[in-house]
Amino acid sequence: MSSSSATLRILIKGGKVVNDDFTQEADVYIENGIIQQVGKELMIPGGAKVIDATGKLVLPGGIDTSVHLNESFMNASTADDFYSGTKAALAGGTTMVIGHVLPEKNELLLDAYEKCRSHADAKACCDYALHVGVTWWGPTVRAQMETLVRDRGVNSFQMFMAYKDMYMLRDSELFQALQNCKDIGAVARVHAENGELVAELLFIMLSEALDLGISGPEGIEISRPDELEAEAIHRAITIANRAHCPIYLVNVSSMSAGDVLASAKMQGKVVHGETTTAHAVLNGLQYYHQDWAHAAAFVTVPPLRLDPNTPNYLLSLLGNDTLNVVTSDHRPFTTKQKAMGKDDFTKIPHGVPGVQDRMSVIWERGVVGGKMDENRFVAVTSSNAAKIYNLYPRKGRIIPGADADVVVWDPESTRTISVTTQWQGGDVNLYENLRCHGVPLVTISRGRVVYENGIFTCAEGSGKFYPLRTFPDYLYKKMVQREKCQALKGVERAPYTGDVAAVQNSGKKEVGPSDGDMNPRPCTRHGGVRDLHESSFSLSGAQIDDNVPKRASARILAPPGGRSSGIW
């Protein structure tokens, strides 16, 4: 950038503008952080920086909906903070990230949120927002969710059906949390795995570890089978449907889970889903690699799936709108940190890197691989996220009046991914040596060129927290209309005028007797056999055969115990 005016006025000339629903050849003029004009032969003031985009695509900046920056998890701190993580995002063509606030058990949500903001505001290089985890439940949490929505610019909360004794909510708690999300207009994100059964499988595996010989990264795949994910997704959708709350399922990782999601959408349920770059590109055979460090680098939850057809299937779901968003779920750890679980796979921190490579990898496997076109690519990497989190059309679209978050993308250039050239943290890259078509040449954030041809021009803390509005139409409009149409109504009928039987046992409750409504069940003997001496069976009172005539006596022809023809 040659002058101050150039940072405020930018003309992107000769490119092809790609939105989620159409592509057009047009110039884009940016001033004061806003897209002012889109079209041909624009009339613009002098002093603008001109970017030649001939033969290139002009895309809305990517929105990564799940990144874990400056986070402590499983006794390890992520290898990226909000400075290095957002810097890597910009290098990959992502201009906004949504991070996570995960309160500890019984920690106040507001305290955890303020702690995260105090770090992120001083570090972020691009716009960011925050999800807040609902990691426990009670009246305090309910009230703090309302405060975060009303006063702190939060519009999404993440609930967990996994991580028992850590983050997991019971079904009744999840139902109440979803009801509260619906009341306050928040996006309800749910991590769906059957946490109870995962805990049981882990207990069995750990108790028999010596016999089974399973202590390495393969244990993460064995202990979290895809059927437990599919069951939990079905249950989450059912609970959300009864709570009349739109649901957003995160980290969808398997074909069976995708089938459940697709079926729910066909039934008209208001459900949306995201998968991750890793799940859409890689498979779980990595966990069986002979090199422990290599295998551990891929440990994430839900795990990558063994079936090698899974990535292509998930890409197809992204292509046909069954899955709406692809995220990096960036949570990088070093090999040294992963090695805390070298003798026990349950101690390997869950998380993989990817914020820098998300867009290039999805372009390579999705667009070049024939699973989606350029418009659908924009939808799953940017526009749908903007719609779901109520950012659209300020973000996720190139039109006059939108924020000037723009990427000049070269679909023909290639780059080979390597840990040696990455900006993101960690000492491994899951896509090492993958040759990708599709390279971001210029990234513009908030109307300023922040990355151009491998050179950064952004300052630490130049990004801003972006408050999110509630009740996004993309989620709630359909739900509100459906609720109106399906409102419960009593049946109008003439009053009953016939006889009414006298009520018997009026002191008894009809349903749900409490402990005080009945005597405790007599104890059973060892093995579950009931002790008949303690039975409540009684012949006192009226009997069913009281009206049958009784014989005065009966002659017994057989001796006591009956006859026997045996030879003694």
C-alpha positions in Angstrom: 0.0 0.0 0.0 1.6 3.2 -1.1 -0.4 5.8 0.8 -3.1 6.2 3.4 -5.7 6.9 0.7 -4.9 3.5 -0.9 -5.9 1.8 2.3 -9.3 3.4 2.1 -10.0 3.1 -1.6 -9.5 -0.1 -3.6 -10.6 -1.0 -7.1 -10.5 -4.7 -8.0 -10.5 -4.7 -11.8 -11.1 -7.4 -14.4 -12.2 -10.3 -12.2 -15.1 -12.6 -12.1 -17.3 -12.0 -9.0 -18.6 -15.2 -7.4 -21.5 -15.2 -5.0 -23.3 -18.3 -3.7 -26.1 -17.9 -6.4 -24.5 -16.4 -9.4 -21.2 -15.4 -11.1 -20.6 -12.2 -13.1 -17.7 -10.4 -14.7 -17.5 -7.1 -12.8 -15.2 -4.7 -11.1 -15.5 -4.0 -7.4 -14.9 -0.6 -5.8 -14.2 -0.4 -2.0 -14.1 2.7 0.1 -14.0 3.1 3.9 -14.4 -0.6 4.6 -17.5 -1.0 2.5 -18.2 -2.3 -1.0 -19.5 0.7 -2.8 -20.0 -0.4 -6.4 -20.0 -3.7 -8.3 -20.2 -3.6 -12.1 -18.5 -2.6 -15.3 -17.1 0.8 -16.3 -17.4 2.2 -12.7 -17.0 5.9 -12.0 -14.7 6.1 -9.1 -12.6 8.9 -7.5 -8.9 9.1 -7.9 -6.2 7.8 -5.6 -7.5 4.2 -5.4 -5.2 1.2 -5.2 -5.9 -0.9 -8.3 -5.7 -4.7 -8.0 -5.6 -6.5 -11.4 -7.9 -9.6 -11.1 -7.9 -10.5 -14.8 -8.5 -14.3 -15.1 -9.1 -14.5 -11.3 -12.1 -15.0 -9.1 -13.3 -12.4 -6.6 -14.9 -14.2 -3.7 -16.5 -13.1 -0.4 -14.0 -13.7 2.4 -14.3 -17.0 4.1 -16.0 -17.4 7.4 -14.6 -20.2 9.6 -17.4 -21.1 12.2 -15.3 -23.1 14.6 -11.8 -22.2 15.8 -10.2 -22.9 19.2 -7.7 -20.2 19.9 -5.9 -19.5 23.2 -7.8 -22.4 24.7 -6.9 -24.8 27.4 -8.2 -28.3 26.8 -7.3 -31.7 28.2 -4.4 -30.3 30.1 -2.9 -28.6 27.1 -3.0 -25.1 25.6 -3.6 -24.7 21.8 -0.6 -23.8 19.7 -2.4 -20.7 18.3 -3.7 -17.6 20.0 -5.9 -15.0 18.4 -3.0 -13.3 16.7 -1.3 -16.3 15.1 -4.6 -18.1 14.4 -6.3 -15.2 12.7 -3.1 -14.3 10.8 -3.1 -17.9 9.4 -6.8 -17.6 8.6 -6.2 -14.4 6.4 -3.3 -16.2 4.6 -5.9 -18.9 3.6 -8.6 -16.5 2.5 -10.7 -16.5 5.6 -11.7 -13.0 6.9 -13.8 -13.9 9.9 -13.6 -16.6 12.5 -15.9 -17.6 15.3 -14.1 -18.8 18.4 -15.2 -20.8 21.4 -15.6 -20.0 25.1 -15.8 -23.2 27.1 -16.5 -22.5 30.8 -15.4 -25.0 33.3 -18.0 -26.9 35.3 -19.8 -24.4 37.5 -17.8 -21.4 36.0 -20.0 -18.5 35.2 -20.5 -18.0 31.5 -20.0 -14.3 31.7 -16.7 -14.7 33.5 -15.4 -17.1 30.9 -16.6 -14.8 28.1 -14.9 -11.7 29.5 -11.7 -13.6 30.0 -11.7 -14.6 26.3 -12.6 -11.2 25.1 -9.8 -9.5 27.1 -7.2 -11.6 25.2 -8.8 -11.7 21.8 -9.5 -8.0 21.4 -5.8 -7.2 21.7 -4.7 -9.9 19.4 -7.1 -10.6 16.5 -6.1 -9.6 13.0 -9.6 -10.1 11.5 -13.2 -9.8 12.6 -14.2 -12.5 15.1 -17.2 -13.6 17.1 -17.7 -16.1 19.9 -19.8 -19.2 20.7 -20.3 -19.8 24.4 -20.4 -23.4 25.6 -23.3 -24.5 27.9 -21.2 -26.9 29.9 -23.5 -27.2 32.9 -27.1 -26.3 33.5 -29.2 -24.4 36.1 -31.1 -21.1 36.6 -27.8 -19.2 36.6 -26.8 -20.5 33.2 -30.2 -19.7 31.8 -30.0 -16.1 33.1 -26.4 -15.6 31.8 -27.4 -16.9 28.3 -30.0 -14.1 28.2 -27.4 -11.5 29.4 -24.8 -12.6 26.8 -27.4 -12.3 24.0 -28.8 -9.0 25.2 -25.6 -7.2 26.2 -22.5 -9.0 24.8 -23.3 -9.6 21.1 -23.4 -13.4 21.4 -26.0 -15.3 19.4 -24.8 -18.9 19.6 -24.4 -21.5 22.3 -22.9 -25.0 22.1 -24.2 -27.9 24.0 -22.5 -31.3 24.3 -24.0 -34.8 24.4 -20.4 -36.1 24.8 -17.6 -35.6 27.4 -19.4 -37.1 30.3 -18.5 -35.6 33.7 -16.9 -32.7 31.8 -19.3 -30.9 29.4 -22.2 -33.3 28.8 -25.8 -32.3 29.4 -28.5 -34.9 30.2 -31.4 -35.1 27.8 -33.7 -33.1 30.1 -31.0 -30.4 30.5 -30.5 -30.3 26.7 -34.2 -29.9 26.2 -34.3 -27.0 28.6 -31.2 -25.4 27.1 -32.8 -25.7 23.6 -36.0 -24.2 24.9 -34.0 -21.2 26.2 -32.2 -20.8 22.9 -35.5 -20.7 21.1 -36.9 -18.1 23.6 -33.9 -15.8 23.1 -33.4 -16.4 19.4 -29.9 -18.0 19.6 -28.3 -20.5 17.4 -28.3 -23.9 19.2 -25.1 -25.8 18.3 -25.0 -29.4 19.4 -22.0 -31.8 19.5 -23.8 -35.2 19.2 -22.3 -38.4 20.4 -23.7 -40.8 23.0 -21.6 -39.8 25.9 -23.0 -42.4 28.3 -22.0 -45.3 26.0 -18.7 -43.8 25.0 -17.9 -43.6 28.7 -18.9 -47.3 29.1 -16.8 -48.4 26.2 -13.8 -46.4 27.5 -14.2 -48.0 30.9 -14.2 -51.5 29.4 -11.3 -50.8 27.1 -9.2 -49.3 29.9 -10.0 -52.1 32.3 -8.9 -54.7 29.7 -6.2 -52.6 28.1 -3.4 -55.1 28.8 -5.4 -58.0 27.4 -6.6 -56.1 24.3 -3.3 -54.3 23.7 -5.2 -51.1 22.8 -3.5 -48.0 24.2 -2.6 -46.0 21.0 -4.5 -43.6 18.8 -6.6 -46.4 17.3 -8.5 -46.5 20.6 -10.2 -43.1 19.8 -11.8 -44.7 16.7 -12.7 -48.0 18.4 -14.3 -46.3 21.5 -16.5 -43.8 19.5 -18.2 -45.9 16.7 -20.3 -44.1 14.1 -23.5 -45.6 15.4 -23.2 -43.7 18.6 -22.9 -40.5 16.6 -25.9 -41.4 14.5 -28.0 -42.3 17.5 -27.1 -39.1 19.3 -27.9 -37.0 16.2 -31.3 -38.6 15.9 -31.9 -38.0 19.6 -30.7 -34.4 19.4 -33.0 -33.7 16.4 -36.0 -35.3 18.3 -35.3 -33.2 21.4 -35.0 -30.0 19.4 -38.1 -30.7 17.5 -40.1 -31.1 20.7 -38.5 -27.9 22.0 -39.5 -26.1 18.7 -35.9 -25.0 18.4 -33.8 -24.9 15.2 -30.7 -27.1 15.7 -27.2 -26.8 14.2 -25.2 -30.1 14.4 -21.5 -29.7 14.5 -18.6 -32.0 13.4 -20.8 -34.4 11.5 -18.3 -37.2 10.7 -19.9 -40.4 9.4 -22.1 -41.6 6.6 -24.7 -43.0 9.1 -24.9 -39.6 10.8 -25.3 -37.9 7.4 -28.1 -40.2 6.6 -30.0 -39.3 9.8 -29.5 -35.6 9.0 -30.7 -36.0 5.4 -33.8 -38.0 6.6 -34.7 -35.3 9.1 -34.4 -32.6 6.4 -36.7 -34.5 4.1 -39.2 -34.7 6.9 -39.2 -30.9 7.2 -37.2 -30.7 10.5 -35.4 -27.4 10.9 -31.9 -28.8 11.2 -28.6 -27.7 9.7 -25.2 -29.2 9.9 -21.5 -28.7 9.5 -18.6 -31.0 8.9 -14.9 -30.3 9.1 -12.2 -30.2 6.5 -10.5 -33.2 8.1 -13.6 -35.3 8.1 -14.4 -34.3 4.5 -10.9 -35.2 3.2 -9.3 -37.8 5.5 -10.2 -41.2 6.9 -9.5 -43.1 10.1 -6.9 -45.4 8.7 -4.4 -42.8 9.9 -5.0 -44.0 13.5 -3.4 -47.4 12.5 -0.2 -45.9 11.2 2.9 -47.6 12.6 4.4 -44.2 13.6 2.7 -43.2 16.9 3.3 -39.5 16.4 1.8 -39.6 13.0 -1.3 -41.4 14.2 -1.8 -39.2 17.2 -1.7 -36.0 15.1 -5.1 -37.0 13.6 -6.9 -37.5 16.9 -10.1 -35.5 17.0 -13.6 -36.0 18.2 -15.7 -37.4 16.6 -12.9 -39.4 15.1 -12.1 -39.7 11.5 -14.0 -42.8 10.1 -12.4 -46.0 8.9 -14.6 -46.4 5.8 -12.5 -44.8 3.0 -15.8 -43.8 1.3 -16.7 -41.4 4.1 -14.9 -38.2 2.9 -16.4 -38.4 -0.6 -19.8 -39.0 0.9 -19.5 -35.9 3.2 -18.3 -33.8 0.3 -21.4 -34.9 -1.6 -23.6 -33.8 1.3 -21.9 -30.4 1.2 -22.6 -30.3 -2.5 -26.3 -31.1 -2.2 -27.0 -28.8 0.8 -27.6 -31.7 3.3 -24.6 -30.3 5.1 -24.5 -26.5 5.0 -21.0 -25.4 6.2 -17.5 -26.7 6.3 -15.3 -25.5 9.1 -11.7 -26.2 10.1 -12.5 -26.8 13.8 -8.9 -25.6 14.2 -7.5 -26.8 17.5 -3.7 -27.3 17.0 -1.5 -29.2 19.5 2.2 -30.0 19.1 3.5 -33.6 19.0 5.0 -33.0 22.4 1.5 -32.1 23.8 -0.1 -35.1 22.0 2.6 -37.3 23.7 0.9 -36.8 27.0 -1.1 -39.8 25.9 1.7 -42.0 24.6 0.7 -44.8 26.9 -3.1 -44.0 27.2 -5.0 -42.8 24.2 -7.6 -41.1 26.5 -5.0 -38.6 27.4 -4.2 -37.5 23.9 -5.6 -34.0 23.5 -8.4 -33.9 20.9 -7.9 -31.5 18.1 -6.4 -30.9 14.7 -5.1 -27.8 12.8 -6.5 -26.4 9.6 -7.6 -22.8 9.7 -5.1 -21.8 7.0 -5.7 -24.7 4.6 -9.5 -25.0 4.8 -10.4 -23.1 1.6 -7.7 -24.5 -0.6 -8.3 -28.1 0.4 -12.1 -27.9 -0.1 -11.5 -26.2 -3.5 -9.2 -29.0 -4.5 -11.4 -31.9 -3.3 -14.7 -30.2 -3.8 -14.5 -28.1 -6.9 -11.6 -29.7 -8.8 -12.9 -33.1 -7.6 -16.3 -32.4 -9.1 -18.4 -32.4 -6.0 -19.5 -28.7 -6.2 -19.2 -25.7 -8.4 -17.7 -22.3 -7.6 -21.0 -20.9 -6.3 -21.5 -23.9 -3.9 -17.9 -23.5 -2.7 -18.8 -19.9 -1.7 -21.9 -21.1 0.0 -20.2 -23.7 2.2 -17.1 -21.7 3.1 -18.8 -18.3 3.6 -22.4 -17.4 2.6 -24.2 -20.1 4.5 -22.3 -19.3 7.7 -23.2 -15.7 7.3 -26.9 -16.6 6.9 -26.9 -18.9 9.9 -25.2 -16.5 12.2 -27.2 -13.5 11.0 -24.3 -11.8 9.3 -25.8 -11.9 5.8 -25.6 -9.9 3.6 -23.1 -7.7 5.4 -20.8 -10.6 5.1 -20.7 -13.6 2.8 -21.7 -11.6 -0.3 -20.2 -9.2 -2.7 -22.8 -6.4 -3.2 -22.9 -2.7 -2.6 -23.2 -2.0 1.1 -21.6 -5.2 2.3 -18.4 -5.3 4.4 -15.3 -5.2 2.3 -14.1 -8.7 3.2 -12.9 -9.9 -0.2 -10.5 -12.5 -1.6 -8.9 -12.5 -5.0 -8.6 -16.2 -5.8 -6.5 -17.8 -8.5 -8.3 -21.1 -9.5 -5.4 -22.2 -11.7 -2.4 -21.6 -9.5 -1.2 -24.4 -7.3 0.5 -24.7 -4.0 1.8 -27.8 -2.1 0.9 -27.7 1.5 3.7 -28.2 4.0 4.3 -27.6 7.7 7.5 -25.8 6.8 5.6 -23.0 5.0 2.5 -22.7 7.2 1.5 -19.7 9.3 -0.7 -21.7 11.7 0.6 -23.2 14.9 1.7 -26.7 15.6 4.5 -28.9 14.1 2.4 -31.1 11.8 0.1 -30.5 8.9 -2.6 -33.1 8.2 -2.4 -32.3 4.4 1.3 -32.5 4.1 2.4 -32.6 0.4 -1.2 -32.2 -0.9 -1.0 -30.2 -4.1 -3.9 -27.8 -4.2 -5.3 -25.8 -7.1 -6.9 -22.6 -5.8 -4.7 -20.0 -4.1 -5.7 -16.8 -2.4 -3.5 -14.0 -3.9 -5.0 -11.0 -2.1 -7.0 -10.9 1.1 -8.9 -7.7 2.0 -10.4 -7.4 5.5 -12.5 -4.4 6.6 -11.5 -2.6 3.4 -7.8 -3.0 3.9 -5.3 -5.2 2.1 -4.0 -7.5 4.8 -2.3 -10.2 2.8 -0.9 -9.9 -0.7 1.3 -12.4 -2.5 2.6 -14.0 0.7 3.2 -10.7 2.5 1.2 -9.6 5.6 0.3 -5.9 6.1 -2.0 -6.4 9.1 -1.3 -5.3 12.7 -1.9 -7.3 15.9 -5.2 -6.3 17.3 -6.5 -4.7 14.0 -9.4 -7.1 13.9 -12.7 -6.4 15.8 -15.2 -8.3 17.8 -18.3 -8.5 15.6 -21.6 -8.5 17.7 -24.1 -11.0 16.3 -27.9 -10.4 16.2 -30.4 -13.0 17.3 -33.3 -14.7 15.5 -31.6 -15.3 12.1 -34.3 -15.6 9.5 -32.4 -18.5 7.9 -33.1 -20.6 11.0 -36.1 -19.1 12.7 -38.4 -18.0 9.9 -39.5 -21.5 9.0 -39.7 -22.6 12.6 -41.9 -19.7 13.6 -44.3 -20.4 10.6 -44.4 -24.1 11.4 -45.1 -23.4 15.0 -48.1 -21.2 14.0 -49.4 -24.0 11.8 -48.9 -26.7 14.3 -50.2 -24.9 17.4 -51.9 -27.3 19.8 -55.7 -26.8 20.0 -58.3 -28.5 22.1 -61.2 -30.3 20.3 -64.5 -28.4 20.3 -67.3 -30.8 21.3 -70.6 -30.8 23.1 -70.3 -31.3 26.8 -70.9 -34.9 28.0 -74.3 -35.2 29.7 -74.5 -38.9 30.6 -73.9 -40.7 33.8 -70.6 -40.6 35.6 -69.3 -43.5 37.6 -68.4 -42.9 41.2 -64.7 -42.4 41.7 -63.0 -45.2 43.6 -59.7 -45.0 45.4 -59.8 -41.3 45.0 -56.7 -40.9 47.1 -54.6 -42.7 44.5 -52.7 -40.8 41.8 -53.4 -41.8 38.2 -49.8 -41.5 37.0 -46.3 -41.1 38.2 -46.7 -42.4 41.8 -44.0 -40.9 44.1 -42.0 -42.9 46.6 -44.5 -42.0 49.2 -47.5 -43.4 47.2 -46.6 -47.1 47.5 -44.8 -49.5 49.9 -41.3 -50.4 49.0 -40.8 -53.6 47.1 -39.8 -56.5 49.3 -36.1 -57.4 49.1 -35.1 -60.2 46.7 -32.8 -63.0 47.5 -29.4 -63.4 45.9 -29.8 -63.8 42.1 -32.9 -61.8 41.9 -35.3 -64.6 43.1 -38.1 -63.1 45.1 -38.6 -64.4 48.7 -42.1 -65.7 48.7 -42.2 -65.7 52.5 -42.1 -61.9 52.2 -44.7 -61.8 49.5 -47.6 -59.3 49.7 -49.9 -62.0 48.2 -53.1 -62.4 50.3 -56.4 -64.4 50.2 -58.2 -62.1 52.5 -61.2 -60.1 51.2 -63.4 -60.8 48.2 -62.3 -63.5 45.7 -63.3 -64.0 42.1 -64.9 -67.5 42.8 -66.9 -66.4 45.8 -70.2 -67.1 43.9 -69.3 -70.6 42.8 -71.0 -73.3 44.9 -68.6 -75.1 47.2 -68.8 -78.9 47.9 -69.0 -79.9 51.5 -66.3 -82.6 51.2 -64.3 -84.6 48.7 -63.2 -88.2 48.9 -59.5 -88.6 48.2 -58.6 -91.9 46.6 -54.9 -91.4 46.3 -52.6 -91.6 49.4 -50.8 -88.5 50.5 -48.1 -87.7 47.9 -49.9 -89.7 45.2 -49.4 -93.3 44.1 -46.1 -94.7 42.8 -45.5 -97.7 40.6 -41.7 -97.6 41.1 -39.8 -100.7 42.4 -38.1 -100.0 45.7 
